[in-house]
Amino acid sequence: MSIGEVIFLIGGGLLVDMNWRFPFGLYLVAFLILPLAIAILYEPGKANVKEKSNKDVPGHNRLIALIYMLGFIKMVFFYMLPTQIPFLLQQKTNVSNTLVGFAIAISTMTATVASLNYGRIKKRIPFKSLFSLAFLIMAIGYFIIAFNESYLGIIFGLAISGLGIGLLPPNGNVWLMELIPVSNRGKIVGTM
């Protein structure tokens, strides 16, 4: 997903430099994929899964609510980048829209690297600590962005914040899957 975001962010920046309406055309790519999706995707049969419920675990519902809240906070801070960085870069550096798209894509690229390495990182760090570490990394990146006036400095901050952003979705999803019985995982993770 992150690799697709990188392509669309850079492509969107290029298209904005041509005309501000052109990036909306990127959504038309879905129509190119639609015939493949119809031809290849299928609804799997339902399996009869008998398993103990985790409902008797103390604090179970509160922990799920906490993970949801952390996921929501991550989304708020993540979407600050594509919505606010273009204005910040225009104000501080006056770069082209192509370079704005590239700058935002840097964050997504480092998020991809962090996500791909989540399994290795998770072996050493528990869920709660990994959430704390990821938010700390994001804060460091945002601090660098806030107090930097150069394009390269802001890109460096975006790269750092992307590392934290990339750890959050897999951490929340994997933690939820460990808490929830197989029969409820789709609903709980989908709600996330």
Sequence and secondary structure as in RCSB ss.txt:
>XXXX:A:sequence
MSIGEVIFLIGGGLLVDMNWRFPFGLYLVAFLILPLAIAILYEPGKANVKEKSNKDVPGHNRLIALIYMLGFIKM
VFFYMLPTQIPFLLQQKTNVSNTLVGFAIAISTMTATVASLNYGRIKKRIPFKSLFSLAFLIMAIGYFIIAFNES
YLGIIFGLAISGLGIGLLPPNGNVWLMELIPVSNRGKIVGTM
>XXXX:A:secstr
 HHHHHHHHHHHHHHHHH TTGGGGGGGHHHHHHHHHHHH             STTSTTHHHHHHHHHHHHHHHH
HHHHHHHHHHHHHHHHHT   HHHHHHHHHHHHHHHHHHHHTHHHHHTTS HHHHHHHHHHHHHHHHHHHHT  S
HHHHHHHHHHHHHHHHHHHHHHHHHHHHHS GGGHHHHHHH 
